[in-house]
Amino acid sequence: MVYRILSHKAKGWWWHIELRKRGQAQAARALERQDIRRCVKIIRSALRFEGICFAGENKYSLDYHSEGNRCWISGYDSADEGMPLCCRMVGIATCDYSGLGKTVITRSILGYEGIERVKFLVSEGATVYNLQEEPHGGE
């Protein structure tokens, strides 16, 4: 199912659509597979290093520490599609802050990191999935 979600997302990229229109379906598929592999690598790393995905308002960020380095990626997906949905499906802690408003979201970004940010967002009404007792991602 994760592969299907990532494949669907990759096929929707404007450049991949354009390549197909130009009759370059093979080139488009090669780029889609490359994107899917990149996303799977990110998901595996976030799972291995106990990352946290923050999603809402059609944006997401995925934070985790890898061998002492903070890794952070972001993109444009709602909490129920693309990367955030894949994170939830494989067991990565995901905090859905949809509908909380820009003031709350800005306060969470500027004032908190990692599990403290999750706690703040939950206190404001966010939904959390797959949260273990002591996540390390984004701290």
Protein Blocks (a to p, Z undefined) as FASTA:
>chain_A
ZZmmmmmmmmmpmklmmmmmnopamlmmmmmmmmmmmmmmmmmmmmmnopadddeehiac
ddddeehiacdddddddfkgcjllmmmmnopacddfehnajklmmmmmmmpgcjllmmmm
mmnopacehiafbdcehZZ
